[in-house]
């Protein structure tokens, strides 16, 4: 698949996801308080929707429909949005900006942002569990995977490792990246698999998990590289912020050249993992595009 | 059922729940970081476990086993513990004490407490979705109810109403109490119903929902009363704290005598709602005990 084709697919999936999220996050579901507004503010109208794209793409690769995958795509995007709200809070990264607009706590207040994050996380499981297009088995499996990848052995574990003052070696850094980024990407691929009819094939599951792990690591290392090689205009945010904020990055353990090589090797491993799934060219194209992205 | 019998049942259910929570929150499930420790600190070894008791009791009333109900009881106690951790945070109630020991953020740090709350909420859905003793239909229904009662139309809605600067009338106060307390009690009763085999009876469901709503309101009004009539020694926490913290209570709208009458009338309505469910004497005994509690 060419990059032009991939970009068209990404755009279409993002638009479908946006429409579905607008319905999912309407006041009927998010209630009549200011928290619903804060949930919509933090979730709608932004982001590349990579996670939703993975849900929809993996569902379609496994014989599922977009209709059945969209509730799961909404669920993962709600979990992602919650994690960004809580990450930006004063007691975490204390970041006043997100995607070029005031962070949720700046726009709504700290207590409101805390609750909006809590509400998005909670609502994600309601959206997943009540997906009307899948069997109860698949809905329960989806909740299970979403919770285990987002929870204390998954994404939260990555954040906990990040808060430790020292990072002993590259393995520990990879462990942090696996939690912070790869875990939700893995959940995305598996939610796609569970949105497809029938019993999930364990072999396909394993391939998708390996793919997600490696694109997650490549993505994070690429992030580290862009922070030192890009410029603020291209990146849309301040460069050099990792060093300024004393963030742990690959550059504690290697030079630029080796980091570049690692992005390439994780990307190749990801592509190889799914190569024999029919139609997986789109996953390979995504992996390459993420590895070469300029922002 | 006599109060002595009820207290024995409460004690037994609390012990069973504690054992189940120790297993559920072991590092196998909560990971190897400090967040797992914070999750255990905030959840284990305390509380009356009223919510777990309701899950176990309603399951048994509906023909279910304690074994099948315990994973759901753990899930609701994790959600309750998360709500207390986040409520105590500096940007919320800024409360340094919980059940006579330092609050989670005092003991572990604010970022760690935020993440421990997030992790408990997330893990609750994993525990519910992976309950091995119920059908996938029941597991998905349990997740659905737990999320909708804890989320932006349930508990979070109650907290959002609480944050509003003014409380116009008694209906709005009741609305807040319905969200802050009754929502999780309703989830508890329904999780019990879903832990029982077979398709849940809609009539039973409705009765349990009405029961939960009214014991929830009675509980909160009783809380308001104890804050002005009890003493610090009996209550185990500072009295008069509602007025000091400018908390909204029933006393904005009525005197003590009317508040007492309302506790009684909500309790009677709760008992009447479940009176024709065979064996529901235990639910009535609980309602009466909660209404007359001294702390």
Interface residues (C-beta under 8 A of the other chain):
Chain A: X29 X30 X31 X32 X33 X34 X35 X36 X39 X82 X86 X89 X90 X91 X92 X110 X111 X112 X114 X115 X117 X118 X119 X121 X122 X123 X125 X126 X128 X129 X130 X135 X136 X137 X139 X140 X141 X143 X144 X146 X147 X148 X150 X151 X152 X153 X156 X157 X159 X160 X161 X163
Chain B: X29 X30 X31 X32 X33 X34 X35 X36 X39 X82 X86 X89 X90 X91 X92 X110 X111 X112 X114 X115 X117 X118 X119 X121 X122 X123 X125 X126 X128 X129 X130 X135 X136 X137 X139 X140 X141 X143 X144 X146 X147 X148 X150 X151 X152 X153 X156 X157 X159 X160 X161 X163
